[in-house]
Amino acid sequence: MNSSVLDQLWATIQARKQTMPAGSYTADLFRKGENEIVKKVGEEAVEVVVAVKGETDDRVIYESADLVYHLLVLLAWKGLTWQEVEEELARRFG
């Protein structure tokens, strides 16, 4: 990952997956499993589309951040990494 914010977020998600602390939203998603994580990614994607079609740019940014977070949780669940996504993008657009 190139972004320190994404690096920090990824490290936090990985830590939550390992330690599963009580009161952690991320750990709660991992406890609920794949169906809940996939549902959240879908919900957030729809919220981005809705924001683009009728809300402010700030709302688009807010919802996009939610989508990226939930996508990172999904990747962690699957044992995949953001780096692999970046590598695929580089392969396509290198």
C-alpha positions in Angstrom: 0.0 0.0 0.0 1.3 3.5 -0.8 -0.9 5.4 1.6 0.1 5.6 5.3 -3.6 5.9 6.1 -4.4 2.7 4.3 -1.4 1.1 5.9 -2.6 2.0 9.3 -6.2 1.0 8.6 -4.9 -2.4 7.2 -2.8 -3.0 10.2 -5.8 -2.2 12.5 -8.0 -4.6 10.6 -5.4 -7.3 10.8 -5.0 -6.8 14.5 -8.7 -6.9 15.1 -8.9 -10.2 13.1 -6.2 -11.7 15.3 -7.3 -10.4 18.7 -11.0 -10.1 18.2 -11.4 -7.5 21.0 -14.9 -7.0 22.5 -16.5 -3.7 21.5 -14.7 -3.6 18.1 -16.9 -3.1 15.1 -14.3 -4.8 12.9 -14.0 -7.8 15.2 -17.8 -8.0 15.3 -17.9 -8.2 11.5 -15.3 -11.0 11.6 -17.4 -12.8 14.2 -20.5 -12.5 12.0 -18.7 -13.9 9.0 -18.6 -13.7 5.3 -22.3 -13.1 4.7 -22.4 -10.1 6.9 -19.2 -8.6 5.5 -20.4 -9.1 1.9 -23.7 -7.5 2.8 -21.9 -4.5 4.2 -19.8 -4.1 1.1 -23.0 -4.2 -1.0 -24.8 -1.7 1.2 -21.8 0.7 1.1 -21.5 0.4 -2.6 -25.2 1.4 -3.0 -24.7 4.3 -0.6 -21.9 5.6 -2.8 -24.1 5.5 -5.8 -27.0 7.2 -4.0 -24.6 9.9 -2.7 -23.3 10.5 -6.2 -26.8 10.8 -7.7 -28.2 13.4 -5.2 -26.0 14.3 -2.3 -23.0 16.5 -1.6 -19.4 15.8 -2.6 -18.7 15.5 1.2 -21.2 12.7 1.4 -19.7 10.9 -1.6 -16.3 11.1 0.1 -17.8 9.8 3.4 -19.6 6.9 1.8 -16.5 6.1 -0.4 -14.4 5.8 2.8 -17.0 3.4 4.3 -16.8 1.3 1.1 -13.0 1.2 1.1 -13.0 0.2 4.8 -15.5 -2.6 4.3 -13.7 -3.8 1.2 -10.5 -4.1 3.2 -12.3 -6.1 5.8 -13.6 -8.4 3.1 -10.1 -8.8 1.6 -8.7 -9.6 5.1 -11.5 -12.2 5.6 -10.5 -13.9 2.4 -6.8 -13.8 3.3 -6.2 -11.4 0.4 -4.4 -8.0 0.6 -4.8 -4.5 -0.8 -1.4 -5.0 -2.3 -2.8 -7.8 -4.5 -5.5 -5.3 -5.7 -2.8 -2.7 -6.5 -0.8 -5.4 -8.4 -3.8 -6.3 -10.5 -4.4 -2.6 -11.2 -0.7 -2.2 -12.2 -1.0 -5.3 -14.5 -4.0 -3.7 -16.2 -2.8 -0.2 -16.4 0.9 -0.5 -15.8 
